[in-house]
């Protein structure tokens, strides 16, 4: 099982980014996927989850209405569209499933 996250970077407050997580080593279309994040000096926190078919999505209150999780089972990829970014969204963002973490991608929101 392996995840490779990409799409992070530096963005101004109010900006947008789309993160991608490419998965391999398992039957992607059968597995629920999640995004987590860890801000500097804080514990890792859950951000969003999507079921295997994409039919159900859940979000942390802190990102609800601004972030959208989606997946493309043909490409073995899960996405996190992040809009109206705030400085408090600064963190390393991780893909998670099957007790496995990706290496993460850094998102920095700053003017």
C-alpha positions in Angstrom: 0.0 0.0 0.0 1.4 3.4 -1.0 0.1 6.9 -1.2 1.9 9.9 -2.9 0.4 13.3 -2.2 1.0 16.3 -4.4 -0.4 19.8 -5.0 0.7 21.6 -1.9 2.4 25.0 -1.9 2.3 28.6 -0.8 -1.0 30.5 -1.3 -2.4 33.8 0.0 -5.4 33.9 2.3 -8.6 33.4 0.3 -6.8 31.4 -2.3 -7.3 27.8 -3.5 -5.3 24.7 -3.9 -6.2 21.2 -5.1 -4.3 18.3 -3.5 -4.0 14.9 -5.1 -3.2 11.5 -3.6 -2.2 8.7 -6.0 -2.7 5.3 -4.4 -1.2 1.9 -5.3 -0.9 -1.6 -4.0 -4.5 -2.3 -3.2 -8.0 -2.3 -4.8 -8.6 1.4 -4.5 -12.2 1.3 -5.6 -13.1 -0.8 -2.6 -11.6 1.4 0.1 -12.8 4.5 1.9 -10.2 7.3 1.8 -9.4 10.1 4.2 -7.4 13.3 4.4 -5.7 14.4 7.6 -3.5 17.3 8.4 -0.9 18.3 11.0 -0.3 22.0 11.8 3.0 23.1 13.4 3.0 22.2 17.0 -0.3 20.4 16.9 -1.6 16.9 16.8 -2.6 15.4 13.4 -6.3 16.0 12.8 -8.9 14.4 10.5 -10.1 16.7 7.6 -12.4 14.7 5.3 -13.5 11.2 4.4 -15.0 9.7 1.2 -16.6 6.3 0.9 -15.3 3.8 -1.7 -17.9 4.8 -4.3 -17.8 8.5 -3.6 -21.4 8.4 -2.5 -20.8 9.8 1.0 -18.5 12.5 2.2 -17.8 13.9 5.6 -15.9 16.9 6.8 -14.4 18.4 9.9 -16.3 21.5 11.1 -13.2 23.6 10.5 -13.2 23.0 6.7 -16.9 22.4 6.0 -18.1 24.6 3.2 -14.6 25.4 2.0 -13.0 22.0 1.2 -14.3 19.3 -1.1 -13.1 15.7 -1.2 -13.5 13.6 -4.4 -12.1 10.6 -6.0 -11.5 9.1 -9.4 -11.5 5.3 -9.1 -10.3 4.9 -12.7 -7.1 6.8 -11.8 -6.7 5.5 -8.2 -6.6 9.1 -7.0 -8.3 11.0 -4.3 -8.5 14.8 -4.3 -9.0 17.6 -1.8 -10.1 20.9 -3.3 -9.4 23.7 -0.8 -11.0 27.1 -1.3 -11.0 30.3 0.7 -7.9 29.1 2.5 -7.0 30.6 5.9 -3.7 30.9 7.7 -4.9 28.3 10.2 -5.1 25.8 7.3 -1.3 25.8 7.1 -0.3 22.2 7.7 1.2 19.1 6.2 -1.7 17.2 4.5 -1.8 13.4 4.5 -3.7 10.7 2.7 -4.8 7.8 4.9 -6.4 4.4 4.5 -5.7 0.8 5.5 -3.6 2.0 8.5 -1.2 3.5 6.0 -0.1 7.2 5.7 1.4 9.0 2.8 4.4 11.3 3.3 2.3 14.4 3.1 2.3 17.6 1.1 3.0 21.0 2.7 0.3 23.7 2.5 1.2 27.2 3.6 -1.3 30.0 3.7 0.3 33.3 4.2 0.4 36.8 2.7 
